[in-house]
Amino acid sequence: MALFLLFLSAFGAATLLPLQSEAVLLGLLSQSSYSILALIAAASIGNVLGSCVNWWLGLKIEHYKNKKWFPVSEAKMLQAQGFYQKYGYWSLLLSWIPIIGDPITLIAGLLKERFWRFLLLVSVAKIGRYLCVYLIFIHIF
């Protein structure tokens, strides 16, 4: 059940929802009841899949971006789009960064980034983030 909750928090954190999966991961790491590999895998898979949802939404965004309920402001969309156009698909390696990472993955879909390249770069970024959280955890505790 804990791995599923970690997966859900990581999935939600990768979408445009304001969630923090690192806190859940750190809490589970501190319990020492779970396999490190299983924890990192659950968090990484959830986070990558959440980013894939953003990419898919980016493909469909033109129809919804002017709706009141749309969660990303026009200014943030333009900022992320400019960043993505300037640095290209390599900017997906920054998809792990809070605040800017989610819009970058959405813009990648909007700009029709190839899914295989998107998936590869986002996976490297997201897995790398959780490995860093784990490495910091073991050095502190």
C-alpha positions as protocol buffer text, in pm:
chain_id: "A"
residue {
  index: 1
  type: MET
  ca { x: 0 y: 0 z: 0 }
}
residue {
  index: 2
  type: ALA
  ca { x: 284 y: 240 z: 83 }
}
residue {
  index: 3
  type: LEU
  ca { x: 445 y: 186 z: -258 }
}
residue {
  index: 4
  type: PHE
  ca { x: 113 y: 259 z: -426 }
}
residue {
  index: 5
  type: LEU
  ca { x: 76 y: 582 z: -226 }
}
residue {
  index: 6
  type: LEU
  ca { x: 430 y: 680 z: -324 }
}
residue {
  index: 7
  type: PHE
  ca { x: 344 y: 606 z: -688 }
}
residue {
  index: 8
  type: LEU
  ca { x: 30 y: 822 z: -664 }
}
residue {
  index: 9
  type: SER
  ca { x: 210 y: 1111 z: -497 }
}
residue {
  index: 10
  type: ALA
  ca { x: 488 y: 1099 z: -759 }
}
residue {
  index: 11
  type: PHE
  ca { x: 233 y: 1078 z: -1041 }
}
residue {
  index: 12
  type: GLY
  ca { x: 40 y: 1375 z: -904 }
}
residue {
  index: 13
  type: ALA
  ca { x: 357 y: 1574 z: -840 }
}
residue {
  index: 14
  type: ALA
  ca { x: 456 y: 1539 z: -1206 }
}
residue {
  index: 15
  type: THR
  ca { x: 125 y: 1675 z: -1326 }
}
residue {
  index: 16
  type: LEU
  ca { x: 19 y: 2031 z: -1264 }
}
residue {
  index: 17
  type: LEU
  ca { x: -101 y: 1943 z: -914 }
}
residue {
  index: 18
  type: PRO
  ca { x: 94 y: 2098 z: -623 }
}
residue {
  index: 19
  type: LEU
  ca { x: 217 y: 1776 z: -460 }
}
residue {
  index: 20
  type: GLN
  ca { x: 556 y: 1678 z: -315 }
}
residue {
  index: 21
  type: SER
  ca { x: 661 y: 1317 z: -366 }
}
residue {
  index: 22
  type: GLU
  ca { x: 1006 y: 1367 z: -214 }
}
residue {
  index: 23
  type: ALA
  ca { x: 856 y: 1399 z: 135 }
}
residue {
  index: 24
  type: VAL
  ca { x: 670 y: 1071 z: 92 }
}
residue {
  index: 25
  type: LEU
  ca { x: 986 y: 902 z: -37 }
}
residue {
  index: 26
  type: LEU
  ca { x: 1193 y: 1035 z: 255 }
}
residue {
  index: 27
  type: GLY
  ca { x: 932 y: 916 z: 502 }
}
residue {
  index: 28
  type: LEU
  ca { x: 937 y: 567 z: 357 }
}
residue {
  index: 29
  type: LEU
  ca { x: 1317 y: 562 z: 339 }
}
residue {
  index: 30
  type: SER
  ca { x: 1333 y: 650 z: 709 }
}
residue {
  index: 31
  type: GLN
  ca { x: 1120 y: 348 z: 798 }
}
residue {
  index: 32
  type: SER
  ca { x: 1373 y: 104 z: 646 }
}
residue {
  index: 33
  type: SER
  ca { x: 1086 y: -137 z: 580 }
}
residue {
  index: 34
  type: TYR
  ca { x: 1098 y: -118 z: 203 }
}
residue {
  index: 35
  type: SER
  ca { x: 1344 y: -206 z: -69 }
}
residue {
  index: 36
  type: ILE
  ca { x: 1534 y: 100 z: -188 }
}
residue {
  index: 37
  type: LEU
  ca { x: 1498 y: -21 z: -545 }
}
residue {
  index: 38
  type: ALA
  ca { x: 1121 y: -65 z: -508 }
}
residue {
  index: 39
  type: LEU
  ca { x: 1083 y: 284 z: -359 }
}
residue {
  index: 40
  type: ILE
  ca { x: 1287 y: 454 z: -630 }
}
residue {
  index: 41
  type: ALA
  ca { x: 1110 y: 251 z: -900 }
}
residue {
  index: 42
  type: ALA
  ca { x: 761 y: 335 z: -770 }
}
residue {
  index: 43
  type: ALA
  ca { x: 842 y: 705 z: -742 }
}
residue {
  index: 44
  type: SER
  ca { x: 1019 y: 719 z: -1079 }
}
residue {
  index: 45
  type: ILE
  ca { x: 751 y: 529 z: -1270 }
}
residue {
  index: 46
  type: GLY
  ca { x: 476 y: 740 z: -1119 }
}
residue {
  index: 47
  type: ASN
  ca { x: 660 y: 1064 z: -1190 }
}
residue {
  index: 48
  type: VAL
  ca { x: 745 y: 970 z: -1549 }
}
residue {
  index: 49
  type: LEU
  ca { x: 386 y: 864 z: -1618 }
}
residue {
  index: 50
  type: GLY
  ca { x: 259 y: 1192 z: -1473 }
}
residue {
  index: 51
  type: SER
  ca { x: 490 y: 1378 z: -1711 }
}
residue {
  index: 52
  type: CYS
  ca { x: 353 y: 1168 z: -1998 }
}
residue {
  index: 53
  type: VAL
  ca { x: 7 y: 1294 z: -1905 }
}
residue {
  index: 54
  type: ASN
  ca { x: 142 y: 1649 z: -1931 }
}
residue {
  index: 55
  type: TRP
  ca { x: 289 y: 1571 z: -2275 }
}
residue {
  index: 56
  type: TRP
  ca { x: -46 y: 1432 z: -2390 }
}
residue {
  index: 57
  type: LEU
  ca { x: -228 y: 1736 z: -2251 }
}
residue {
  index: 58
  type: GLY
  ca { x: 16 y: 1953 z: -2442 }
}
residue {
  index: 59
  type: LEU
  ca { x: -95 y: 1785 z: -2762 }
}
residue {
  index: 60
  type: LYS
  ca { x: -456 y: 1883 z: -2680 }
}
residue {
  index: 61
  type: ILE
  ca { x: -395 y: 2217 z: -2509 }
}
residue {
  index: 62
  type: GLU
  ca { x: -495 y: 2452 z: -2786 }
}
residue {
  index: 63
  type: HIS
  ca { x: -858 y: 2363 z: -2725 }
}
residue {
  index: 64
  type: TYR
  ca { x: -849 y: 2443 z: -2353 }
}
residue {
  index: 65
  type: LYS
  ca { x: -586 y: 2707 z: -2277 }
}
residue {
  index: 66
  type: ASN
  ca { x: -840 y: 2994 z: -2263 }
}
residue {
  index: 67
  type: LYS
  ca { x: -1071 y: 2820 z: -2015 }
}
residue {
  index: 68
  type: LYS
  ca { x: -1095 y: 2972 z: -1665 }
}
residue {
  index: 69
  type: TRP
  ca { x: -1018 y: 2639 z: -1499 }
}
residue {
  index: 70
  type: PHE
  ca { x: -696 y: 2588 z: -1697 }
}
residue {
  index: 71
  type: PRO
  ca { x: -418 y: 2555 z: -1435 }
}
residue {
  index: 72
  type: VAL
  ca { x: -130 y: 2728 z: -1618 }
}
residue {
  index: 73
  type: SER
  ca { x: -127 y: 3103 z: -1676 }
}
residue {
  index: 74
  type: GLU
  ca { x: -61 y: 3243 z: -2021 }
}
residue {
  index: 75
  type: ALA
  ca { x: 259 y: 3403 z: -1889 }
}
residue {
  index: 76
  type: LYS
  ca { x: 397 y: 3070 z: -1759 }
}
residue {
  index: 77
  type: MET
  ca { x: 301 y: 2899 z: -2084 }
}
residue {
  index: 78
  type: LEU
  ca { x: 487 y: 3160 z: -2289 }
}
residue {
  index: 79
  type: GLN
  ca { x: 787 y: 3146 z: -2056 }
}
residue {
  index: 80
  type: ALA
  ca { x: 809 y: 2766 z: -2080 }
}
residue {
  index: 81
  type: GLN
  ca { x: 754 y: 2775 z: -2455 }
}
residue {
  index: 82
  type: GLY
  ca { x: 1033 y: 3029 z: -2501 }
}
residue {
  index: 83
  type: PHE
  ca { x: 1266 y: 2823 z: -2283 }
}
residue {
  index: 84
  type: TYR
  ca { x: 1183 y: 2506 z: -2474 }
}
residue {
  index: 85
  type: GLN
  ca { x: 1229 y: 2671 z: -2811 }
}
residue {
  index: 86
  type: LYS
  ca { x: 1561 y: 2820 z: -2702 }
}
residue {
  index: 87
  type: TYR
  ca { x: 1712 y: 2502 z: -2555 }
}
residue {
  index: 88
  type: GLY
  ca { x: 1515 y: 2238 z: -2744 }
}
residue {
  index: 89
  type: TYR
  ca { x: 1450 y: 1888 z: -2624 }
}
residue {
  index: 90
  type: TRP
  ca { x: 1751 y: 1900 z: -2391 }
}
residue {
  index: 91
  type: SER
  ca { x: 1543 y: 2121 z: -2164 }
}
residue {
  index: 92
  type: LEU
  ca { x: 1348 y: 1805 z: -2075 }
}
residue {
  index: 93
  type: LEU
  ca { x: 1645 y: 1713 z: -1855 }
}
residue {
  index: 94
  type: LEU
  ca { x: 1519 y: 1994 z: -1629 }
}
residue {
  index: 95
  type: SER
  ca { x: 1175 y: 1836 z: -1598 }
}
residue {
  index: 96
  type: TRP
  ca { x: 1258 y: 1731 z: -1241 }
}
residue {
  index: 97
  type: ILE
  ca { x: 1277 y: 2092 z: -1120 }
}
residue {
  index: 98
  type: PRO
  ca { x: 972 y: 2214 z: -927 }
}
residue {
  index: 99
  type: ILE
  ca { x: 761 y: 2489 z: -1086 }
}
residue {
  index: 100
  type: ILE
  ca { x: 931 y: 2491 z: -1430 }
}
residue {
  index: 101
  type: GLY
  ca { x: 951 y: 2117 z: -1495 }
}
residue {
  index: 102
  type: ASP
  ca { x: 579 y: 2053 z: -1533 }
}
residue {
  index: 103
  type: PRO
  ca { x: 520 y: 2332 z: -1785 }
}
residue {
  index: 104
  type: ILE
  ca { x: 824 y: 2218 z: -1986 }
}
residue {
  index: 105
  type: THR
  ca { x: 673 y: 1870 z: -2024 }
}
residue {
  index: 106
  type: LEU
  ca { x: 340 y: 2024 z: -2126 }
}
residue {
  index: 107
  type: ILE
  ca { x: 510 y: 2250 z: -2382 }
}
residue {
  index: 108
  type: ALA
  ca { x: 697 y: 1949 z: -2523 }
}
residue {
  index: 109
  type: GLY
  ca { x: 359 y: 1801 z: -2614 }
}
residue {
  index: 110
  type: LEU
  ca { x: 233 y: 2133 z: -2748 }
}
residue {
  index: 111
  type: LEU
  ca { x: 539 y: 2158 z: -2974 }
}
residue {
  index: 112
  type: LYS
  ca { x: 492 y: 1794 z: -3084 }
}
residue {
  index: 113
  type: GLU
  ca { x: 816 y: 1659 z: -2938 }
}
residue {
  index: 114
  type: ARG
  ca { x: 871 y: 1297 z: -3038 }
}
residue {
  index: 115
  type: PHE
  ca { x: 737 y: 1078 z: -2762 }
}
residue {
  index: 116
  type: TRP
  ca { x: 1031 y: 834 z: -2757 }
}
residue {
  index: 117
  type: ARG
  ca { x: 1279 y: 1121 z: -2706 }
}
residue {
  index: 118
  type: PHE
  ca { x: 1050 y: 1281 z: -2449 }
}
residue {
  index: 119
  type: LEU
  ca { x: 1021 y: 955 z: -2257 }
}
residue {
  index: 120
  type: LEU
  ca { x: 1395 y: 891 z: -2260 }
}
residue {
  index: 121
  type: LEU
  ca { x: 1500 y: 1237 z: -2140 }
}
residue {
  index: 122
  type: VAL
  ca { x: 1225 y: 1271 z: -1882 }
}
residue {
  index: 123
  type: SER
  ca { x: 1305 y: 924 z: -1746 }
}
residue {
  index: 124
  type: VAL
  ca { x: 1671 y: 1016 z: -1704 }
}
residue {
  index: 125
  type: ALA
  ca { x: 1574 y: 1337 z: -1523 }
}
residue {
  index: 126
  type: LYS
  ca { x: 1311 y: 1183 z: -1295 }
}
residue {
  index: 127
  type: ILE
  ca { x: 1509 y: 873 z: -1200 }
}
residue {
  index: 128
  type: GLY
  ca { x: 1813 y: 1094 z: -1141 }
}
residue {
  index: 129
  type: ARG
  ca { x: 1613 y: 1314 z: -905 }
}
residue {
  index: 130
  type: TYR
  ca { x: 1498 y: 1023 z: -688 }
}
residue {
  index: 131
  type: LEU
  ca { x: 1847 y: 873 z: -685 }
}
residue {
  index: 132
  type: CYS
  ca { x: 1981 y: 1208 z: -563 }
}
residue {
  index: 133
  type: VAL
  ca { x: 1714 y: 1226 z: -292 }
}
residue {
  index: 134
  type: TYR
  ca { x: 1820 y: 879 z: -179 }
}
residue {
  index: 135
  type: LEU
  ca { x: 2192 y: 964 z: -186 }
}
residue {
  index: 136
  type: ILE
  ca { x: 2134 y: 1281 z: 14 }
}
residue {
  index: 137
  type: PHE
  ca { x: 1922 y: 1083 z: 260 }
}
residue {
  index: 138
  type: ILE
  ca { x: 2192 y: 820 z: 324 }
}
residue {
  index: 139
  type: HIS
  ca { x: 2458 y: 1089 z: 374 }
}
residue {
  index: 140
  type: ILE
  ca { x: 2246 y: 1281 z: 622 }
}
residue {
  index: 141
  type: PHE
  ca { x: 2110 y: 983 z: 813 }
}
